[in-house]
């Protein structure tokens, strides 16, 4: 009896062990399948990024699909592509100076509005091939932009940017000079342009309806005295619109001329009002 119980207990333990092994194998197979799918997705994504010229992003995808856990075919191909990308990713070396030729290090660098360096340290900055806008900002807040075309495999390309030197305070006792202000551009009022446009449209309307009225009048010459009233109304309406258009053209032309003269007068007044501040506060010596 005891032997039978031992056999049954051993059988149950064997079945339980087999079930645990099956579950473990199932979990392992599922994880392996997920890993294969992830490798295949990274492999496909890497090809898309490479076609788009996003070399910096494609490197991450290639590193993911070249892992030892990926299928051999995908792993080998991704590893080969990764070597090619590593040698093809362009880079730039930014050098910033002021007007005196002094090197500047506190310069922030942005590539297409993406900040890639908070300050310069002489190291190369990776960049994708293609056209880019480089933006440099100095510690004083001066910003300079450069548009540049980067070619594949162009590594260590030197980019020089010059910042204007900070203005120095005038020497003691020296009289500061002020640039002569330019005469403000003006004289052409937007309102005058608008009235001029209305005048041109009105003249075009006048010419069009005057011609249509004349054409209708010539047609009615054949039925003089017994023409249909509706045809007469059409002719009169066209002539009326032509007359109104002519009046609008005359008024708009006058308004445009007035707006132009007023704008010119204001521009001249603004130019005279801008004087040297030092001269405006000049004090005459008092005589006793």
Secondary structure, DSSP 8 states (H G I E B T S, - for coil): -HHHHHHHHHHHHHHHHHHHHHHHHHHHHHHHHHHHHHHHHHHHHHHHHHHTT-HHHHHHHHHHHTSTTS-HHHHHHHHHHHHHHHHH-EEEEEEEEETT--EE--EEEEETTEEEESS--S--EEE-SEEEEEEEEETTS-EEEEEEEE-TT--SEEEEEEE--------TT----------------HHHHHHHHHHHHHHHHHHHHHHHHHHHHHHHGGGTTS--HHHHHHHHHHHHHHHHHHHHHHHHHHHHHHHHHHHHHHHHHHHHH---HHHHT-------
